[in-house]
Amino acid sequence: MNQQGSEAFEPYEGIEPYLFISYSHMDKIELEKVKDIFNKSKIRYWYDDGLHSGDDWNRMIAEHLQKARACLLLLSPNAAESEYVKNELNFAIRYRIPIHILLLKDFQLPPDIEMMTGRIQMVEMQGDFSKKLLQSFPEEVFYSIIDRSEIKTSDCEPPISSIDKKTDEGDIKTHVDKLIYEKYEIIDKLSSELFCDIYLATNRMTNGKCFIKVINKHEDCFGTFRHRLSRELSFFYRMSHPGLPSVFDVIEDSKVFLVVVEYMDGISLEQFTKENGVQQEDVVIEWAKQLCDMVCYLHIQESMDIHNNIHPQTVIIKENGEIALTDFGDAFKELFTDAANERYLISSAYAAPESNIGLGKMDKRTEIYSIGATLYFLVTEKEPLEQIPIRQINPHISYGLEYIIEKCMKPEPKERYQTVHEILLDLNNVETLSLKLKKKRFMRKIFLFGSRE
């Protein structure tokens, strides 16, 4: 792999993302300029050095594109005519790798190249283009997964205003400030939970906001779960779903483990519902489909067990109207707890019965309960603590949606939907389901009326 600066930045257990550069070998001068920008900006990258061909080349390109976080195409007339470049783009599309374009020279794009890349915003190689180019990349490709335990704090002293040495909490924040000072600036502390403090921060290079989760290395538990944490993070790094936040960065030293997570702006479903009341059923169904799609994506990942933190506070409505699942607090906290004995849930109102201590083993059906409980709130504007019948609160709800929510929230896991995919099937056919249930209830009434005669 042609990574630059490896002598200064050690890879973090082989899970760090990088940028794949697709280019024509006729554009090596431009490639060198781009490499120079990347080296100065500490970006990890890989490109084909021309040492492979045939099946060996195909295998190598497929391998590296699967591992890449994004693909940068150095687009020129030479690249547009290169079969190698076209094959690389086809691999990128197959593996759903985002394609970024640096236009080396303005020219009429051939139809096939335009079809592959036409929807992506281009950066033109003119004037001071480097800043615009760098801002277009995902933050994960910047070198940042470093053990900085040997960095001299005097070389990166944070502003005095951010230091509070009066308490242990202040000492931790001071330590974090020093550790991340080169790249991030803490804006505010959002929460403090078992093993984990969460901060809102900004990236000094891109000015973009992010969340920083600070996991304290407790001697009695951290070592035990160190391997599992690496396995979980390898999934979070690879995660690519518009409704789920990405992990941008991991920084570690002898005291703390820092995870930098994408900031997703929006209003929580809880706040939106309290301010605007119960929404039209078609809106709730669309949100339910999007939520199920996210959870379904998580459930098919080998490294991810369950999210275990679904409720109206952790689901937000973004500016584009779509929803996102924003918090992975429990996914990280469970790394440091005995899952058979302890549960850490933000809101017990949305937790399945088996998630309480000693009442059963949690699995993917546990989250199906939480999905149902979240939908219960959306159609009633009430937390499902007492589980008052939905129709008693909202008489306008369709029989189909009522059935879906009630089945999700069955006390016994075996009586619920067994997979999120099953929920999606019913959500996509809710009108047909409503008609069947309405007919069934009508026939039951006739039967009961007849039996009284």
Phi, psi and omega per residue, in radians:
M1 nan 2.314 -3.127
N2 -1.525 1.144 3.076
Q3 -1.570 2.477 -3.130
Q4 -1.822 2.640 3.065
G5 1.266 0.347 -3.086
S6 -1.142 -0.412 3.133
E7 -1.193 -0.410 -3.120
A8 -1.706 -0.432 -3.053
F9 -2.225 1.830 -3.116
E10 -1.300 2.405 3.101
P11 -1.174 2.582 -3.094
Y12 -1.681 1.559 3.073
E13 0.911 0.501 3.002
G14 1.301 0.243 -3.087
I15 -1.960 0.141 -3.092
E16 -1.272 2.404 3.108
P17 -1.369 2.824 3.092
Y18 -2.605 3.050 -3.116
L19 -1.789 2.291 3.078
F20 -1.641 2.192 3.125
I21 -1.782 2.124 3.065
S22 -1.834 2.222 -3.063
Y23 -2.734 2.901 3.020
S24 -1.628 2.464 3.132
H25 -1.164 -0.170 3.043
M26 -1.374 -0.171 -3.086
D27 -1.968 0.663 -3.073
K28 -1.181 -0.515 3.116
I29 -1.115 -0.798 3.112
E30 -1.145 -0.647 3.101
L31 -1.038 -0.750 -3.133
E32 -1.108 -0.646 3.097
K33 -1.112 -0.750 3.132
V34 -1.146 -0.741 3.110
K35 -1.056 -0.680 3.128
D36 -1.093 -0.737 3.093
I37 -1.100 -0.773 -3.110
F38 -1.142 -0.713 -3.137
N39 -1.118 -0.716 3.128
K40 -1.202 -0.534 -3.103
S41 -1.634 0.048 3.098
K42 1.037 0.931 3.081
I43 -1.837 2.320 3.034
R44 -1.365 2.382 3.131
Y45 -2.653 2.843 3.070
W46 -2.481 2.541 3.051
Y47 -2.608 2.779 3.135
D48 -1.303 2.116 -3.108
D49 -1.572 0.122 3.067
G50 1.437 0.233 -3.077
L51 -1.648 0.013 -3.095
H52 -2.207 2.796 3.101
S53 -2.723 2.943 3.074
G54 1.071 -2.512 -3.107
D55 -1.083 -0.589 3.123
D56 -1.085 -0.687 3.123
W57 -1.157 -0.821 3.135
N58 -1.012 -0.772 -3.128
R59 -1.123 -0.756 -3.112
M60 -1.141 -0.789 -3.116
I61 -1.128 -0.783 3.126
A62 -1.043 -0.743 -3.125
E63 -1.050 -0.841 -3.053
H64 -1.326 -0.538 3.083
L65 -1.251 -0.591 3.083
Q66 -1.086 -0.567 -3.110
K67 -1.535 -0.278 -3.060
A68 -1.292 2.664 3.077
R69 -1.564 -0.503 3.128
A70 -2.749 2.827 3.133
C71 -2.080 2.247 3.047
L72 -1.844 2.090 3.088
L73 -1.705 2.108 2.999
L74 -1.489 1.674 -2.952
L75 -1.565 2.180 3.118
S76 -2.630 2.978 3.044
P77 -0.981 -0.625 3.116
N78 -1.121 -0.794 -3.128
A79 -1.163 -0.651 -3.109
A80 -1.135 -0.459 -3.135
E81 -1.655 -0.107 -3.058
S82 -1.443 2.158 3.075
E83 -1.184 -0.533 3.095
Y84 -1.094 -0.795 3.141
V85 -1.094 -0.765 -3.136
K86 -1.075 -0.683 3.106
N87 -1.149 -0.687 3.108
E88 -1.105 -0.726 3.114
L89 -1.134 -0.674 3.098
N90 -1.095 -0.716 3.072
F91 -1.096 -0.762 -3.135
A92 -1.055 -0.743 3.125
I93 -1.156 -0.723 -3.136
R94 -1.062 -0.716 -3.102
Y95 -1.630 0.172 3.095
R96 0.991 0.739 3.089
I97 -1.570 2.193 3.128
P98 -1.018 2.388 -3.133
I99 -1.877 2.105 3.042
H100 -1.838 2.607 -3.064
I101 -2.195 2.273 2.918
L102 -1.893 1.928 -3.095
L103 -1.409 1.896 -3.090
L104 -1.305 -0.540 -3.082
K105 -2.676 2.362 -3.139
D106 -1.252 2.178 3.127
F107 -2.776 2.942 -3.141
Q108 -1.339 2.039 -3.101
L109 -1.246 2.354 3.011
P110 -1.105 2.622 -3.081
P111 -0.961 -0.694 -3.085
D112 -1.190 -0.689 3.109
I113 -1.206 -0.713 3.136
E114 -1.109 -0.644 3.132
M115 -1.171 -0.629 -3.141
M116 -1.295 -0.579 -2.930
T117 -2.200 -0.034 -2.978
G118 -1.068 -0.422 -3.090
R119 -1.495 -0.099 -3.071
I120 -1.700 2.347 3.110
Q121 -1.187 2.350 -3.113
M122 -1.728 2.672 2.959
V123 -1.966 2.208 -3.117
E124 -1.537 2.483 -3.118
M125 -1.443 1.215 -3.121
Q126 -2.340 2.475 3.075
G127 0.954 -2.460 3.128
D128 -1.529 1.336 -3.059
F129 -1.527 -0.236 -2.956
S130 -1.090 -0.727 -3.110
K131 -1.106 -0.771 3.127
K132 -1.100 -0.678 3.128
L133 -1.127 -0.818 -3.108
L134 -1.116 -0.651 -3.126
Q135 -1.193 -0.317 -3.118
S136 -1.445 -0.214 -3.055
F137 -1.532 2.648 2.998
P138 -1.137 2.501 -3.047
E139 -1.112 -0.404 -3.066
E140 -1.075 -0.436 -3.042
V141 -1.380 -0.173 3.087
F142 -1.373 2.431 3.081
Y143 -1.021 2.183 3.091
S144 -2.801 -0.161 -3.114
I145 -1.509 1.481 -2.985
I146 -2.261 2.487 2.938
D147 -1.488 1.876 -3.040
R148 -1.777 0.423 -3.059
S149 -1.124 -0.387 -3.096
E150 -1.734 0.063 3.126
I151 -1.213 2.354 3.081
K152 -1.305 2.167 -3.076
T153 -1.145 -0.419 3.120
S154 -1.169 -0.398 3.139
D155 -1.355 -0.296 -3.099
C156 -2.487 0.864 -3.087
E157 -1.198 2.208 3.128
P158 -1.308 2.911 3.113
P159 -1.014 2.500 -3.113
I160 -1.015 -0.568 -3.093
S161 -1.093 -0.388 -3.102
S162 -1.604 0.034 -3.068
I163 -1.827 2.274 3.095
D164 -2.344 1.888 -3.051
K165 -1.789 0.293 -3.078
K166 -1.402 -0.502 -3.059
T167 -2.296 2.918 3.071
D168 -1.045 -0.681 3.131
E169 -1.065 -0.719 3.098
G170 -1.114 -0.683 3.119
D171 -1.085 -0.722 3.112
I172 -1.100 -0.782 -3.131
K173 -1.113 -0.700 3.099
T174 -1.049 -0.766 3.136
H175 -1.086 -0.760 3.130
V176 -1.135 -0.739 3.106
D177 -0.930 -0.835 -3.104
K178 -1.164 -0.664 -3.074
L179 -1.171 -0.637 -3.031
I180 -1.837 0.031 -2.930
Y181 -0.982 -0.623 -3.109
E182 -1.079 -0.526 -3.011
K183 -2.107 -0.566 -3.037
Y184 -2.195 2.688 3.042
E185 -2.233 2.172 -3.132
I186 -1.293 2.287 3.100
I187 -1.667 -0.803 -3.033
D188 -2.804 2.658 3.006
K189 -1.606 2.182 -3.044
L190 -1.623 -0.686 -3.110
S191 -2.821 2.814 3.091
S192 -2.352 2.059 -3.098
E193 -2.265 3.095 -3.130
L194 -0.990 2.149 3.097
F195 1.180 -0.075 -2.946
C196 -2.537 2.141 2.981
D197 -1.893 2.475 -3.084
I198 -2.088 2.240 -3.128
Y199 -2.096 2.618 2.935
L200 -1.660 2.313 -3.070
A201 -2.467 2.996 3.032
T202 -2.154 2.582 3.049
N203 -1.467 2.123 -3.057
R204 -1.121 -0.486 -3.103
M205 -1.419 -0.759 -3.043
T206 -1.776 -0.214 -3.051
N207 1.147 0.177 3.120
G208 -1.421 2.583 3.116
K209 -1.408 2.733 3.087
C210 -2.738 2.888 3.006
F211 -1.806 2.424 3.057
I212 -2.053 2.064 3.109
K213 -1.738 2.087 -3.090
V214 -1.779 1.951 -3.133
I215 -1.767 2.044 -3.131
N216 -1.310 2.392 -3.124
K217 -1.513 1.479 3.081
H218 -1.303 2.267 -3.061
E219 -1.053 -0.525 -3.035
D220 -1.428 -0.114 -3.088
C221 -2.494 -0.463 -2.984
F222 -1.106 -0.777 -3.100
G223 -1.032 -0.634 -3.116
T224 -1.083 -0.642 -3.016
F225 -1.843 0.150 -3.090
R226 -1.032 -0.745 -3.126
H227 -1.159 -0.747 -3.127
R228 -1.148 -0.624 3.102
L229 -1.072 -0.743 3.104
S230 -1.076 -0.713 -3.140
R231 -1.133 -0.758 3.131
E232 -1.123 -0.743 -3.112
L233 -1.148 -0.573 3.098
S234 -1.060 -0.581 3.065
F235 -1.241 -0.817 -3.100
F236 -1.053 -0.630 3.097
Y237 -1.100 -0.697 -3.061
R238 -1.443 -0.239 -3.045
M239 -1.046 2.288 3.139
S240 -2.474 1.645 3.130
H241 -2.620 2.301 -3.059
P242 -1.082 -0.334 -3.120
G243 -1.734 0.101 -3.093
L244 -2.223 2.433 -3.118
P245 -1.292 2.578 3.101
S246 -1.651 2.665 2.974
V247 -1.564 2.107 -3.078
F248 -1.576 -0.544 -2.856
D249 -2.747 2.590 3.010
V250 -2.370 2.216 3.117
I251 -2.255 2.365 -3.050
E252 -2.412 2.486 2.923
D253 -2.488 -2.853 -3.032
S254 -1.238 -0.330 -3.057
K255 -1.818 -0.699 -3.014
V256 -2.368 2.825 3.062
F257 -2.161 2.027 -3.071
L258 -1.849 2.288 3.087
V259 -2.095 2.092 -3.125
V260 -1.720 2.100 -3.019
V261 -2.022 2.537 3.129
E262 -0.967 2.381 3.063
Y263 -1.536 2.175 3.108
M264 -2.034 2.060 -3.060
D265 -1.562 2.485 3.117
G266 2.885 -3.057 3.128
I267 -1.974 2.400 -3.100
S268 -1.184 2.688 3.082
L269 -1.046 -0.595 3.129
E270 -1.113 -0.886 -3.118
Q271 -1.131 -0.744 -3.120
F272 -1.073 -0.768 -3.120
T273 -1.176 -0.705 3.130
K274 -1.149 -0.571 -3.126
E275 -1.453 -0.544 -3.015
N276 -2.038 -0.063 -3.139
G277 1.368 -3.111 3.137
V278 -1.137 2.321 -3.110
Q279 -1.531 2.924 3.069
Q280 -1.003 2.583 -3.051
E281 -1.061 -0.648 -3.124
D282 -1.123 -0.545 3.083
V283 -1.204 -0.792 3.131
V284 -1.077 -0.723 3.140
I285 -1.120 -0.705 3.113
E286 -1.125 -0.748 3.071
W287 -1.076 -0.721 3.141
A288 -1.072 -0.719 3.118
K289 -1.092 -0.769 -3.136
Q290 -1.133 -0.721 3.115
L291 -1.110 -0.771 3.124
C292 -1.110 -0.657 3.120
D293 -1.087 -0.719 3.113
M294 -1.129 -0.838 -3.102
V295 -1.161 -0.644 3.086
C296 -1.068 -0.727 3.103
Y297 -1.060 -0.745 3.133
L298 -1.152 -0.691 -3.055
H299 -1.212 -0.419 -3.117
I300 -1.531 -0.050 3.119
Q301 -1.448 2.342 -3.097
E302 -1.157 -0.607 -3.045
S303 -1.478 -0.140 -3.043
M304 -1.931 2.162 3.104
D305 -1.448 -1.394 3.065
I306 -2.443 2.713 -3.137
H307 -1.315 -0.778 2.999
N308 1.104 0.511 3.135
N309 -2.691 0.812 -3.095
I310 -1.761 2.064 3.010
H311 -2.881 3.016 -2.999
P312 -1.080 -0.271 3.104
Q313 -1.419 -0.497 -3.071
T314 -1.676 -0.044 3.069
V315 -1.874 2.166 -3.106
I316 -2.010 2.752 2.991
I317 -1.744 2.076 -3.131
K318 -1.389 3.040 -3.107
E319 -1.062 -0.530 -3.129
N320 -1.441 0.062 3.101
G321 1.583 -0.218 3.113
E322 -1.466 2.798 -3.119
I323 -1.802 2.804 3.130
A324 -2.481 2.593 3.094
L325 -1.733 1.989 -2.834
T326 -1.770 -0.325 -2.940
D327 -2.055 2.293 3.063
F328 -2.060 0.499 -3.100
G329 -0.962 -0.880 -3.092
D330 -1.209 -0.540 3.114
A331 -1.066 -0.644 3.090
F332 -1.404 -0.701 -3.076
K333 -1.124 -0.594 -3.120
E334 -1.134 -0.324 3.086
L335 -1.134 -0.391 -3.045
F336 -1.990 0.324 3.109
T337 -2.323 2.701 3.042
D338 -1.389 1.853 -3.020
A339 -1.066 -0.323 -3.137
A340 -1.450 -0.319 -3.023
N341 -2.056 -0.496 -3.044
E342 -2.204 2.559 3.112
R343 -2.308 2.373 3.083
Y344 -2.179 1.684 -3.117
L345 -2.042 2.367 -3.101
I346 -1.175 -0.685 -3.070
S347 -2.376 1.902 -3.100
S348 -1.169 -0.348 -3.137
A349 -1.091 -0.450 -3.083
Y350 -1.879 0.138 -3.102
A351 -1.637 2.437 3.097
A352 -1.193 2.665 -3.124
P353 -0.939 -0.657 -3.076
E354 -1.245 -0.196 3.134
S355 -1.372 -0.195 3.049
N356 -1.348 2.712 -3.015
I357 -0.982 2.190 2.997
G358 1.360 0.046 -3.050
L359 -1.670 0.030 3.097
G360 2.554 2.961 -3.121
K361 -1.505 2.341 3.105
M362 -1.483 2.447 3.036
D363 -2.550 -2.852 -3.049
K364 -1.123 -0.413 3.088
R365 -1.228 -0.364 3.060
T366 -1.095 -0.696 3.133
E367 -1.285 -0.483 3.075
I368 -1.094 -0.665 3.055
Y369 -1.059 -0.798 -3.109
S370 -1.119 -0.619 3.065
I371 -1.078 -0.825 3.131
G372 -1.076 -0.728 -3.131
A373 -1.137 -0.641 3.093
T374 -1.148 -0.733 3.106
L375 -1.167 -0.610 3.077
Y376 -0.989 -0.802 3.133
F377 -1.102 -0.706 -3.083
L378 -1.149 -0.525 -3.104
V379 -1.715 -0.126 -3.134
T380 -2.167 -0.334 -3.045
E381 1.118 0.426 3.113
K382 -2.277 2.536 3.053
E383 -1.228 2.514 -3.054
P384 -1.448 0.726 -3.135
L385 -1.214 -0.862 -3.112
E386 -1.597 -0.231 -3.130
Q387 0.908 0.960 2.996
I388 -1.117 2.401 -3.139
P389 -0.862 2.319 -3.039
I390 -1.001 -0.788 -3.068
R391 -1.149 -0.417 3.095
Q392 -1.195 -0.530 3.131
I393 -1.614 -0.727 -3.097
N394 -2.209 1.541 -3.091
P395 -1.203 -0.172 -3.086
H396 -1.597 -0.079 -3.107
I397 -1.156 2.512 3.122
S398 -1.259 2.701 3.116
Y399 -1.088 -0.596 -3.100
G400 -1.150 -0.875 -3.127
L401 -1.167 -0.657 3.084
E402 -1.031 -0.790 3.134
Y403 -1.075 -0.756 -3.118
I404 -1.069 -0.816 -3.117
I405 -1.132 -0.783 -3.113
E406 -1.141 -0.641 3.125
K407 -1.213 -0.665 3.083
C408 -1.042 -0.600 -3.005
M409 -1.730 0.345 3.071
K410 -1.073 2.390 -3.119
P411 -1.037 -0.657 -3.138
E412 -1.562 2.176 -3.128
P413 -0.958 -0.615 -3.095
K414 -1.204 -0.299 3.137
E415 -1.614 -0.164 3.117
R416 -1.444 3.114 2.880
Y417 -1.035 2.461 -3.096
Q418 -1.558 -0.375 3.074
T419 -2.428 2.734 3.098
V420 -1.177 -0.523 3.113
H421 -1.037 -0.617 3.109
E422 -1.132 -0.656 3.090
I423 -1.109 -0.784 -3.132
L424 -1.034 -0.691 3.124
L425 -1.054 -0.768 3.141
D426 -1.245 -0.627 3.100
L427 -1.118 -0.634 3.134
N428 -1.292 -0.253 -3.134
N429 -2.223 0.627 -3.016
V430 -1.148 -0.568 3.133
E431 -1.167 -0.798 3.102
T432 -1.091 -0.713 3.124
L433 -1.107 -0.707 3.124
S434 -1.085 -0.751 3.136
L435 -1.093 -0.753 3.131
K436 -1.094 -0.764 -3.117
L437 -1.204 -0.656 3.126
K438 -1.133 -0.727 3.120
K439 -1.147 -0.707 -3.130
K440 -1.105 -0.741 3.128
R441 -1.182 -0.645 3.119
F442 -1.115 -0.785 3.135
M443 -1.132 -0.610 3.129
R444 -1.161 -0.693 3.117
K445 -1.105 -0.746 3.106
I446 -1.060 -0.752 -3.135
F447 -1.089 -0.805 -3.128
L448 -1.133 -0.682 3.119
F449 -1.120 -0.730 -3.135
G450 -1.160 -0.620 -3.089
S451 -1.237 -0.324 3.141
R452 -1.446 -0.388 -3.088
E453 -1.189 nan nan
